[in-house]
């Protein structure tokens, strides 16, 4: 016999977080649903937050980022959005789409002081 979920919990299957009184979902499930419905806008906010935390320049907008990602065949499961120059900010002339493995290797080379191999 299956247990019935408490009415104060999130409506998402297997989620055990509490929800607000006027909502069906908890904040975590709501944010996950929003991110899946708005992938470009979610990526833009993530880049903007990272630029703010690192105190870097930021001049991207939604339309430009959507075109950039479409033109470069961006797939979040396979690619990262990378800054070409690490000291530069998140600006239109300083971004590239790299496969995840290449971006990790680039970060390791920079951390350990080795020259670029591109």
C-alpha positions in Angstrom: 0.0 0.0 0.0 1.5 3.3 -1.1 1.8 6.1 1.4 0.0 9.4 0.8 2.2 12.5 0.8 1.6 15.1 3.4 -0.3 18.2 2.2 2.5 20.5 3.5 5.1 18.9 1.2 6.1 19.7 -2.4 3.9 18.0 -5.1 6.9 16.8 -7.0 7.3 13.0 -6.9 9.9 11.9 -4.4 10.5 15.4 -3.1 10.3 15.7 0.7 10.8 19.5 1.0 8.2 21.7 2.6 6.3 24.1 0.3 4.9 27.5 1.0 1.2 27.6 1.9 0.1 29.2 -1.4 2.3 27.1 -3.7 2.2 23.5 -4.9 6.0 23.2 -5.3 9.0 23.9 -3.0 11.4 26.6 -4.0 14.0 24.1 -5.2 11.6 22.3 -7.5 10.1 25.6 -8.7 13.6 26.9 -9.7 14.4 23.6 -11.4 11.2 23.8 -13.5 11.9 27.4 -14.4 15.5 26.6 -15.5 14.3 23.8 -17.7 11.7 26.1 -19.3 14.1 29.1 -19.7 17.6 27.6 -20.4 19.2 30.7 -22.0 17.9 33.1 -19.4 19.0 30.7 -16.6 22.5 30.5 -18.2 22.6 34.4 -18.5 21.7 34.8 -14.8 24.4 32.2 -13.8 27.1 34.0 -15.8 26.0 37.4 -14.4 26.1 36.1 -10.9 29.6 34.6 -11.5 30.8 37.9 -12.9 29.4 39.7 -9.9 31.1 37.3 -7.4 34.5 37.6 -9.2 34.1 41.3 -9.7 34.5 41.1 -13.5 33.0 43.1 -16.4 29.7 41.9 -17.8 27.9 43.2 -20.9 25.8 40.2 -22.2 22.1 40.3 -23.0 19.5 37.6 -23.7 19.2 38.1 -27.4 23.0 38.0 -28.0 23.6 35.0 -25.8 20.7 33.0 -27.4 22.3 33.7 -30.9 25.8 32.9 -29.7 24.8 29.6 -28.2 22.7 28.6 -31.2 25.6 29.6 -33.6 28.1 27.5 -31.7 25.9 24.4 -31.2 25.9 24.8 -27.4 24.7 21.7 -25.5 24.8 22.1 -21.7 25.6 18.4 -21.3 28.6 18.6 -23.6 29.9 22.2 -23.5 31.0 25.0 -21.1 30.9 28.7 -21.8 34.5 29.8 -21.3 36.3 33.1 -21.1 39.1 33.2 -23.6 41.3 35.5 -21.5 40.9 34.6 -17.8 41.6 38.2 -16.7 38.9 39.5 -19.0 35.3 39.7 -18.0 32.1 38.2 -19.4 32.0 40.4 -22.5 30.9 39.5 -26.0 34.5 39.4 -27.4 35.9 37.2 -24.6 33.6 34.2 -24.7 33.8 30.8 -26.4 32.1 27.5 -26.3 34.4 24.6 -25.4 33.8 20.9 -24.8 33.8 20.2 -21.1 37.0 18.2 -21.2 38.9 20.9 -23.0 37.8 23.5 -20.6 38.9 21.4 -17.6 42.2 20.8 -19.2 42.6 24.5 -19.9 41.8 25.3 -16.2 44.4 22.8 -15.0 47.1 24.2 -17.3 46.4 27.8 -16.0 46.4 26.7 -12.4 49.7 24.9 -12.8 51.4 27.6 -14.8 51.8 25.7 -18.1 51.6 27.4 -21.5 48.5 27.1 -23.6 48.4 24.2 -26.0 45.7 25.6 -28.4 
